[in-house]
Amino acid sequence: MYRYDEYDATLVRERIGEFRDQIERRLDGRLSEDEFKPLRLMNGVYLQLHAYMLRVAIPYGTLNSAQVRTLARIARHYDRGYGHFTTRTNIQFNWPALTDVPAILEELAAVEMHAIQTSGNCIRNTTADPYSGAAADEIEDGRPWAEIIRQWSSLHPEFTFLPRKFKIAVNGAAEDRAGLRVHDIGLQIVRDALGQTGFEVWVGGGQGRTPRLAVKTRDFLEPRDLLSYLTAVLRVYNQHGRRDNMYKARIKILVEALGAEAFIAEVEEEFEAIRDSELRLPDAEIARIRSFFGTPSIHNPAPLPEAGEPGFRHWLKRNRRAHRVDGLSSIVISLKPIGGTPGDATDEQLDIIADLTARYGLDEIRVTPEQNLLLPHVHNEDLHPLWLALKSAGLATPNAGLATDIVSCPGMDYCSLATARSIPIAQAIAKRLEVAGLSEAAGDVTIKVDGCINACGHHHVANIGVLGLDKRGEEYYQITLGGAFGKDAAIGGIVGKGLAGDDVPDAIARILETYLQLRRGSETFIDTLRRTGADAFKEAIYVAQ
């Protein structure tokens, strides 16, 4: 894992002092809420429906046990006993008092964490494949590149006030688990004909009210040119991006308005002008950052346990992922108990997770875009005791990747932008599918729920998406089918009229029942849907309407 250097420590310390003064001026009236808003957003503080919310950055989703313990303490002492992990691999605290925020930031800084650039029109937290350094299909570990981007982008003076927020993701594996094509910039590590690694670059993806998939702007970018090329893209965006209409301000709109060819031409022109500048990455610096990351090795690998309770074997089948090193496994800790709030973890659970991370996880844990946690490096001989400990903490739900592994935004329970509830809908769907046995029967399928068109829950790229909207004061929910997050990324299509909230769980159940009737052999849900088309499912959705 990367550790703060003197620049990080100084930057964070000075920012805390600056923000403490800004909060004092807000509280005594010297700053109005309108004046305070851009200042708090740059420090991760939102004003939600009921209280301020603090979003804490977790760069490329990686934490150690001391950091998790600090999150537990913050949840216990400054919030209401829990934190919420997000699809951008951050954590949110929904109930901090504004007066407590400087103290929270001080505690975070003590374990090399902060809340800088988790909001506002800036470069947000860079994400990566949560299995980086562990995945069997990995070409190269993407975390060093995510770290280089973090250092380059933090409080970058040229990109502090962009037309809109900006999100970058890095993926180093054959399978795209970072969602590159729905990011403003997606970087896929590839090999050229000589076996050298570089980046395939995608620009202009995003979700929200105008979902778009990114276009490929480069087949191969040399690693040393990474920051020069990113700077070129952002300069073109900063110059031409719409600032008169926030709904048309994202780079996806600019790429579409200019046309891919014209946009790429402008970027290439800017890139050629700066590629030999001080932005070119020295080989020594790349090697230095890489030295902080690695994959553990084992001298005497143990095999996977063949015996054990049925519950343990079932958990292994669903929540274990193959590791590139013989004798190790990657384990998903599901934060999706049936009927629970997706992505939530209590302070007690966070303390237990910290202990297990130190004991069984080589002191490293990751946050995933699915709002779960991942222990990337677990010795096979530790799998059974780990399962027992997780089970006793309510953290061993064996549903990773199943229909009950539902992603959900906070919706109207918390968010001031939401137009409908999302958490209760997600909970009701999970209960309905579990009771009917449909989650296990349907196998791998993604369901994602949003409470507004901003799509923080990523319903656009779910196999089955649910979008809550307001219609003359009544909540109703659109169903989308056919979305996908990874290498075969796709935006789901609306299949018909909206449903009342109470009708959504039964509609989802009928979709899965229809899939079980239509599938051929070992087809997944998305494979069957693509073969038959959405119309084959439409009648099932509206049969009771």
Secondary structure by P-SEA (a helix, b strand, c coil): cccccaaaaaaaaaaaaaaaaaaaaaaacccccccaaaaaaaacccccccbbbbbbbbccccccaaaaaaaaaaaccccccccccccccccccccccccaaaaaaaaaaaaccccccccccccccccccccccccccccccaaaaaaaaaaaccccccccccccbbbbbbbcccccccccccccbbbbbbcccccbbbbbcccccccccbbbbbbbccccccccaaaaaaaaaaaaaaacccccccccccaaaaaaaacaaaaaaaaaaaaaacccccccccaaaaaaaaaabbbbbbcccccccccccaaaaaaaaccbbbbccccbbbbbbcccccccccccccaaaaaaaaaaaacccccbbbbccccccccccccccaaaaaaaaaaaacccccccccccccccccccccccccccccaaaaaaaaaaaaaacccccccbbbbbbbcccccccccccccbbbbbbbcccbbbbbbbcccccccbbbbbbbccccccccaaaaaaaaaaaaaaacccccccaaaaaaacccccccccccccc
